[in-house]
Structure formats: C-alpha cells, structure tokens
Amino acid sequence: MTFGARTNRNSALKIGNTPIEYVSSFKYLGCNFAKSGSFLTMRRHLVNQANKALHLLYKRLYTCKP
C-alpha cells in the first residue's frame, strides 16, 4: 500500500510480480494514516472512542446510585 499527495498513479509499483495498491488512508496498529499527512482523522476517532467510554461509565455510575 502506498499513498501520498503527489502519487503518480500511472506508474505501477510491484514487489516481485505483485502490484502495490494505492490507497487514500489506512489503519496501522490502531492509528489512522491519511494521504494528506494529517492526524485529524486519528484524533477524531480517538475522541469518539473516549466519548463512548465516558457515556458508558456515566450510565453505569447512575444506575449504581443508592
């Protein structure tokens, strides 16, 4: 997989006889990488995960009140 802002999609990169595909983004070890080089998508994903975890925590706290 390759990506980049200045990728020449007409050239076919190969390893052996296997062509390498061009992508706009991919996830590696839980981190989202985009062709723009910005980590904005990764930050948004982490914020969404944190909001879900906090919502679940608050929900469980309110149901446990005496």
Backbone as XML, in Angstrom:
<?xml version="1.0"?>
<chain id="A" units="angstrom">
  <residue number="1" name="MET">
    <atom name="N" x="0.840" y="-1.178" z="0.000"/>
    <atom name="CA" x="0.000" y="0.000" z="0.000"/>
    <atom name="C" x="0.882" y="1.237" z="0.000"/>
  </residue>
  <residue number="2" name="THR">
    <atom name="N" x="0.539" y="2.154" z="-0.829"/>
    <atom name="CA" x="1.230" y="3.430" z="-0.854"/>
    <atom name="C" x="0.203" y="4.533" z="-0.949"/>
  </residue>
  <residue number="3" name="PHE">
    <atom name="N" x="0.578" y="5.689" z="-0.440"/>
    <atom name="CA" x="-0.257" y="6.862" z="-0.623"/>
    <atom name="C" x="0.621" y="8.086" z="-0.531"/>
  </residue>
  <residue number="4" name="GLY">
    <atom name="N" x="0.095" y="9.200" z="-0.961"/>
    <atom name="CA" x="0.811" y="10.448" z="-0.912"/>
    <atom name="C" x="0.097" y="11.488" z="-1.740"/>
  </residue>
  <residue number="5" name="ALA">
    <atom name="N" x="0.389" y="12.740" z="-1.478"/>
    <atom name="CA" x="-0.278" y="13.817" z="-2.194"/>
    <atom name="C" x="0.192" y="13.883" z="-3.640"/>
  </residue>
  <residue number="6" name="ARG">
    <atom name="N" x="1.414" y="13.483" z="-3.906"/>
    <atom name="CA" x="1.972" y="13.593" z="-5.257"/>
    <atom name="C" x="2.189" y="12.230" z="-5.891"/>
  </residue>
  <residue number="7" name="THR">
    <atom name="N" x="1.324" y="11.324" z="-5.633"/>
    <atom name="CA" x="1.475" y="9.971" z="-6.161"/>
    <atom name="C" x="1.138" y="9.932" z="-7.643"/>
  </residue>
  <residue number="8" name="ASN">
    <atom name="N" x="2.030" y="9.382" z="-8.420"/>
    <atom name="CA" x="1.783" y="9.182" z="-9.848"/>
    <atom name="C" x="1.104" y="7.829" z="-10.007"/>
  </residue>
  <residue number="9" name="ARG">
    <atom name="N" x="-0.198" y="7.846" z="-10.207"/>
    <atom name="CA" x="-0.959" y="6.594" z="-10.257"/>
    <atom name="C" x="-0.785" y="5.857" z="-11.584"/>
  </residue>
  <residue number="10" name="ASN">
    <atom name="N" x="-0.141" y="6.473" z="-12.543"/>
    <atom name="CA" x="0.083" y="5.796" z="-13.816"/>
    <atom name="C" x="1.221" y="4.787" z="-13.729"/>
  </residue>
  <residue number="11" name="SER">
    <atom name="N" x="2.145" y="5.015" z="-12.828"/>
    <atom name="CA" x="3.250" y="4.074" z="-12.680"/>
    <atom name="C" x="2.801" y="2.929" z="-11.782"/>
  </residue>
  <residue number="12" name="ALA">
    <atom name="N" x="3.135" y="1.739" z="-12.144"/>
    <atom name="CA" x="2.742" y="0.561" z="-11.391"/>
    <atom name="C" x="3.932" y="0.062" z="-10.577"/>
  </residue>
  <residue number="13" name="LEU">
    <atom name="N" x="3.829" y="0.207" z="-9.270"/>
    <atom name="CA" x="4.867" y="-0.317" z="-8.389"/>
    <atom name="C" x="4.592" y="-1.777" z="-8.124"/>
  </residue>
  <residue number="14" name="LYS">
    <atom name="N" x="5.642" y="-2.575" z="-8.117"/>
    <atom name="CA" x="5.488" y="-4.008" z="-7.897"/>
    <atom name="C" x="6.576" y="-4.511" z="-6.975"/>
  </residue>
  <residue number="15" name="ILE">
    <atom name="N" x="6.216" y="-5.506" z="-6.197"/>
    <atom name="CA" x="7.190" y="-6.282" z="-5.429"/>
    <atom name="C" x="7.113" y="-7.682" z="-6.014"/>
  </residue>
  <residue number="16" name="GLY">
    <atom name="N" x="8.157" y="-8.063" z="-6.702"/>
    <atom name="CA" x="8.097" y="-9.316" z="-7.450"/>
    <atom name="C" x="7.104" y="-9.140" z="-8.585"/>
  </residue>
  <residue number="17" name="ASN">
    <atom name="N" x="6.074" y="-9.973" z="-8.618"/>
    <atom name="CA" x="5.020" y="-9.851" z="-9.621"/>
    <atom name="C" x="3.730" y="-9.292" z="-9.028"/>
  </residue>
  <residue number="18" name="THR">
    <atom name="N" x="3.757" y="-8.934" z="-7.742"/>
    <atom name="CA" x="2.563" y="-8.442" z="-7.054"/>
    <atom name="C" x="2.507" y="-6.923" z="-7.120"/>
  </residue>
  <residue number="19" name="PRO">
    <atom name="N" x="1.457" y="-6.366" z="-7.723"/>
    <atom name="CA" x="1.338" y="-4.902" z="-7.765"/>
    <atom name="C" x="0.956" y="-4.335" z="-6.393"/>
  </residue>
  <residue number="20" name="ILE">
    <atom name="N" x="1.456" y="-3.140" z="-6.106"/>
    <atom name="CA" x="1.154" y="-2.463" z="-4.851"/>
    <atom name="C" x="0.000" y="-1.509" z="-5.104"/>
  </residue>
  <residue number="21" name="GLU">
    <atom name="N" x="-1.034" y="-1.580" z="-4.261"/>
    <atom name="CA" x="-2.209" y="-0.740" z="-4.470"/>
    <atom name="C" x="-2.017" y="0.646" z="-3.848"/>
  </residue>
  <residue number="22" name="TYR">
    <atom name="N" x="-2.683" y="1.639" z="-4.422"/>
    <atom name="CA" x="-2.697" y="2.998" z="-3.912"/>
    <atom name="C" x="-3.963" y="3.184" z="-3.085"/>
  </residue>
  <residue number="23" name="VAL">
    <atom name="N" x="-3.821" y="3.749" z="-1.886"/>
    <atom name="CA" x="-4.967" y="3.981" z="-1.008"/>
    <atom name="C" x="-4.937" y="5.423" z="-0.517"/>
  </residue>
  <residue number="24" name="SER">
    <atom name="N" x="-6.092" y="5.925" z="-0.073"/>
    <atom name="CA" x="-6.144" y="7.288" z="0.454"/>
    <atom name="C" x="-5.891" y="7.308" z="1.956"/>
  </residue>
  <residue number="25" name="SER">
    <atom name="N" x="-6.161" y="6.198" z="2.643"/>
    <atom name="CA" x="-5.868" y="6.107" z="4.075"/>
    <atom name="C" x="-5.811" y="4.639" z="4.467"/>
  </residue>
  <residue number="26" name="PHE">
    <atom name="N" x="-5.158" y="4.371" z="5.607"/>
    <atom name="CA" x="-5.135" y="3.016" z="6.138"/>
    <atom name="C" x="-4.893" y="3.067" z="7.633"/>
  </residue>
  <residue number="27" name="LYS">
    <atom name="N" x="-5.238" y="1.966" z="8.302"/>
    <atom name="CA" x="-5.076" y="1.862" z="9.744"/>
    <atom name="C" x="-3.934" y="0.904" z="10.040"/>
  </residue>
  <residue number="28" name="TYR">
    <atom name="N" x="-2.994" y="1.339" z="10.876"/>
    <atom name="CA" x="-1.856" y="0.519" z="11.264"/>
    <atom name="C" x="-1.695" y="0.621" z="12.765"/>
  </residue>
  <residue number="29" name="LEU">
    <atom name="N" x="-1.789" y="-0.496" z="13.449"/>
    <atom name="CA" x="-1.684" y="-0.561" z="14.906"/>
    <atom name="C" x="-2.648" y="0.402" z="15.593"/>
  </residue>
  <residue number="30" name="GLY">
    <atom name="N" x="-3.846" y="0.511" z="15.057"/>
    <atom name="CA" x="-4.876" y="1.353" z="15.662"/>
    <atom name="C" x="-4.793" y="2.817" z="15.305"/>
  </residue>
  <residue number="31" name="CYS">
    <atom name="N" x="-3.809" y="3.220" z="14.524"/>
    <atom name="CA" x="-3.663" y="4.618" z="14.118"/>
    <atom name="C" x="-4.085" y="4.769" z="12.669"/>
  </residue>
  <residue number="32" name="ASN">
    <atom name="N" x="-4.914" y="5.773" z="12.401"/>
    <atom name="CA" x="-5.358" y="6.039" z="11.035"/>
    <atom name="C" x="-4.379" y="7.004" z="10.374"/>
  </residue>
  <residue number="33" name="PHE">
    <atom name="N" x="-3.853" y="6.603" z="9.235"/>
    <atom name="CA" x="-2.951" y="7.442" z="8.467"/>
    <atom name="C" x="-3.660" y="7.863" z="7.189"/>
  </residue>
  <residue number="34" name="ALA">
    <atom name="N" x="-3.596" y="9.157" z="6.864"/>
    <atom name="CA" x="-4.248" y="9.678" z="5.665"/>
    <atom name="C" x="-3.195" y="10.183" z="4.693"/>
  </residue>
  <residue number="35" name="LYS">
    <atom name="N" x="-3.584" y="10.264" z="3.416"/>
    <atom name="CA" x="-2.621" y="10.698" z="2.399"/>
    <atom name="C" x="-2.219" y="12.150" z="2.570"/>
  </residue>
  <residue number="36" name="SER">
    <atom name="N" x="-3.026" y="12.936" z="3.272"/>
    <atom name="CA" x="-2.692" y="14.344" z="3.493"/>
    <atom name="C" x="-1.570" y="14.514" z="4.514"/>
  </residue>
  <residue number="37" name="GLY">
    <atom name="N" x="-1.308" y="13.465" z="5.308"/>
    <atom name="CA" x="-0.278" y="13.553" z="6.328"/>
    <atom name="C" x="-0.806" y="14.121" z="7.634"/>
  </residue>
  <residue number="38" name="SER">
    <atom name="N" x="-2.083" y="14.431" z="7.680"/>
    <atom name="CA" x="-2.695" y="14.985" z="8.877"/>
    <atom name="C" x="-3.174" y="13.861" z="9.788"/>
  </residue>
  <residue number="39" name="PHE">
    <atom name="N" x="-3.106" y="14.099" z="11.083"/>
    <atom name="CA" x="-3.586" y="13.124" z="12.047"/>
    <atom name="C" x="-4.990" y="13.475" z="12.534"/>
  </residue>
  <residue number="40" name="LEU">
    <atom name="N" x="-5.698" y="14.316" z="11.782"/>
    <atom name="CA" x="-7.033" y="14.748" z="12.171"/>
    <atom name="C" x="-7.995" y="13.572" z="12.258"/>
  </residue>
  <residue number="41" name="THR">
    <atom name="N" x="-7.951" y="12.656" z="11.310"/>
    <atom name="CA" x="-8.866" y="11.508" z="11.350"/>
    <atom name="C" x="-8.575" y="10.621" z="12.556"/>
  </residue>
  <residue number="42" name="MET">
    <atom name="N" x="-7.303" y="10.477" z="12.902"/>
    <atom name="CA" x="-6.950" y="9.674" z="14.063"/>
    <atom name="C" x="-7.438" y="10.350" z="15.346"/>
  </residue>
  <residue number="43" name="ARG">
    <atom name="N" x="-7.281" y="11.666" z="15.428"/>
    <atom name="CA" x="-7.755" y="12.386" z="16.618"/>
    <atom name="C" x="-9.265" y="12.287" z="16.751"/>
  </residue>
  <residue number="44" name="ARG">
    <atom name="N" x="-9.985" y="12.425" z="15.640"/>
    <atom name="CA" x="-11.451" y="12.310" z="15.689"/>
    <atom name="C" x="-11.874" y="10.922" z="16.152"/>
  </residue>
  <residue number="45" name="HIS">
    <atom name="N" x="-11.202" y="9.904" z="15.659"/>
    <atom name="CA" x="-11.518" y="8.537" z="16.047"/>
    <atom name="C" x="-11.275" y="8.336" z="17.547"/>
  </residue>
  <residue number="46" name="LEU">
    <atom name="N" x="-10.159" y="8.839" z="18.059"/>
    <atom name="CA" x="-9.857" y="8.704" z="19.481"/>
    <atom name="C" x="-10.857" y="9.467" z="20.343"/>
  </residue>
  <residue number="47" name="VAL">
    <atom name="N" x="-11.284" y="10.644" z="19.898"/>
    <atom name="CA" x="-12.279" y="11.419" z="20.636"/>
    <atom name="C" x="-13.602" y="10.665" z="20.680"/>
  </residue>
  <residue number="48" name="ASN">
    <atom name="N" x="-14.001" y="10.075" z="19.563"/>
    <atom name="CA" x="-15.241" y="9.298" z="19.533"/>
    <atom name="C" x="-15.176" y="8.094" z="20.469"/>
  </residue>
  <residue number="49" name="GLN">
    <atom name="N" x="-14.047" y="7.422" z="20.507"/>
    <atom name="CA" x="-13.889" y="6.285" z="21.406"/>
    <atom name="C" x="-13.955" y="6.735" z="22.862"/>
  </residue>
  <residue number="50" name="ALA">
    <atom name="N" x="-13.324" y="7.856" z="23.181"/>
    <atom name="CA" x="-13.339" y="8.369" z="24.553"/>
    <atom name="C" x="-14.753" y="8.778" z="24.958"/>
  </residue>
  <residue number="51" name="ASN">
    <atom name="N" x="-15.492" y="9.414" z="24.058"/>
    <atom name="CA" x="-16.869" y="9.806" z="24.365"/>
    <atom name="C" x="-17.753" y="8.590" z="24.623"/>
  </residue>
  <residue number="52" name="LYS">
    <atom name="N" x="-17.574" y="7.539" z="23.854"/>
    <atom name="CA" x="-18.350" y="6.317" z="24.065"/>
    <atom name="C" x="-18.026" y="5.700" z="25.430"/>
  </residue>
  <residue number="53" name="ALA">
    <atom name="N" x="-16.739" y="5.677" z="25.783"/>
    <atom name="CA" x="-16.330" y="5.106" z="27.065"/>
    <atom name="C" x="-16.875" y="5.933" z="28.226"/>
  </residue>
  <residue number="54" name="LEU">
    <atom name="N" x="-16.825" y="7.262" z="28.123"/>
    <atom name="CA" x="-17.353" y="8.117" z="29.184"/>
    <atom name="C" x="-18.860" y="7.966" z="29.319"/>
  </residue>
  <residue number="55" name="HIS">
    <atom name="N" x="-19.558" y="7.880" z="28.205"/>
    <atom name="CA" x="-21.010" y="7.702" z="28.248"/>
    <atom name="C" x="-21.362" y="6.404" z="28.971"/>
  </residue>
  <residue number="56" name="LEU">
    <atom name="N" x="-20.660" y="5.328" z="28.655"/>
    <atom name="CA" x="-20.913" y="4.054" z="29.307"/>
    <atom name="C" x="-20.587" y="4.129" z="30.796"/>
  </residue>
  <residue number="57" name="LEU">
    <atom name="N" x="-19.503" y="4.811" z="31.142"/>
    <atom name="CA" x="-19.121" y="4.962" z="32.542"/>
    <atom name="C" x="-20.178" y="5.747" z="33.313"/>
  </residue>
  <residue number="58" name="TYR">
    <atom name="N" x="-20.643" y="6.868" z="32.759"/>
    <atom name="CA" x="-21.678" y="7.665" z="33.414"/>
    <atom name="C" x="-22.972" y="6.871" z="33.558"/>
  </residue>
  <residue number="59" name="LYS">
    <atom name="N" x="-23.315" y="6.113" z="32.536"/>
    <atom name="CA" x="-24.527" y="5.311" z="32.575"/>
    <atom name="C" x="-24.460" y="4.284" z="33.707"/>
  </residue>
  <residue number="60" name="ARG">
    <atom name="N" x="-23.323" y="3.645" z="33.858"/>
    <atom name="CA" x="-23.163" y="2.649" z="34.931"/>
    <atom name="C" x="-23.105" y="3.304" z="36.306"/>
  </residue>
  <residue number="61" name="LEU">
    <atom name="N" x="-22.529" y="4.495" z="36.398"/>
    <atom name="CA" x="-22.485" y="5.193" z="37.689"/>
    <atom name="C" x="-23.874" y="5.577" z="38.161"/>
  </residue>
  <residue number="62" name="TYR">
    <atom name="N" x="-24.709" y="6.058" z="37.248"/>
    <atom name="CA" x="-26.057" y="6.496" z="37.622"/>
    <atom name="C" x="-26.952" y="5.321" z="37.986"/>
  </residue>
  <residue number="63" name="THR">
    <atom name="N" x="-26.704" y="4.155" z="37.409"/>
    <atom name="CA" x="-27.532" y="3.000" z="37.763"/>
    <atom name="C" x="-27.089" y="2.370" z="39.091"/>
  </residue>
  <residue number="64" name="CYS">
    <atom name="N" x="-25.899" y="2.686" z="39.562"/>
    <atom name="CA" x="-25.390" y="2.131" z="40.815"/>
    <atom name="C" x="-25.665" y="3.008" z="42.031"/>
  </residue>
  <residue number="65" name="LYS">
    <atom name="N" x="-26.237" y="4.191" z="41.833"/>
    <atom name="CA" x="-26.509" y="5.089" z="42.956"/>
    <atom name="C" x="-27.530" y="4.461" z="43.903"/>
  </residue>
  <residue number="66" name="PRO">
    <atom name="N" x="-27.298" y="4.606" z="45.229"/>
    <atom name="CA" x="-28.272" y="4.063" z="46.206"/>
    <atom name="C" x="-29.509" y="4.942" z="46.332"/>
  </residue>
</chain>
